[in-house]
């Protein structure tokens, strides 16, 4: 029982210590920076305290918490303090919706606290510096220049450079200046619109005149082009006709040369054939003459008798012919020829 009581007292003591310790700590969240002032000590501590738990000894310590993220300064119609109003170079009032992005420089929050005090006093200073930087720079623009986004961007870039130097003194970094909208006094805006419309009419008329001029030039070019095409086509047709006539001449010449070659070749062939025919006839006649001469030569002397005997043998026409094999030897042709009147063969 005593042990349980001791454990209970111990737990209670621990809880009391935790509560006391918790009351002596401060928690700085992510996106925040703390600045410590030791009230009964050295005063402002020259250091930024980041996220986490830090010692807080009640009346001995005084903490100031600042936003360390990127912050927005809005000067718009929806902002309680209203938009930024600028007098243009030609005296018109121009209302601008402007958004400025900035943040406290890391490591310099304690300096901002030292020089500008606690709370949001630095935000008021940032706004005043922004107005003092934007008004003179945009005030050098003519009213119609505000309609030109490119010119507005150029002035915004110029303002960023100037304002960044002013905010650097306040330990604040400028991120960007955004000009979201521009409006004018109703009467002046109407005059601007009328002027813009008149200018547009002038530009439209100029464009129409240029279009008409370009149309005339286009038609002229088209006519010249068509004329050139006709000339080219005519020359082409002439060249085609010339080439056709020339080709026909060449064809006729080739045809004539061919016919001449055929005729000459045929004539030469006919002549050659006649010559060969004559030569053949001459050879035939010569052969016949030689044969006749030889025949006549044979008819002289014993040769004639042999020829007569041969013809007599050829002219014999017996229905029945009986030869005695006792008196005649049919296999002895020379002897048989002698009996028919041929000269005996000398041995």
Order of alpha helices (4+ residues) and beta strands (2+ residues): alpha-beta-beta-beta-beta-beta-beta-beta-beta-alpha-alpha-alpha-beta-alpha-alpha-alpha
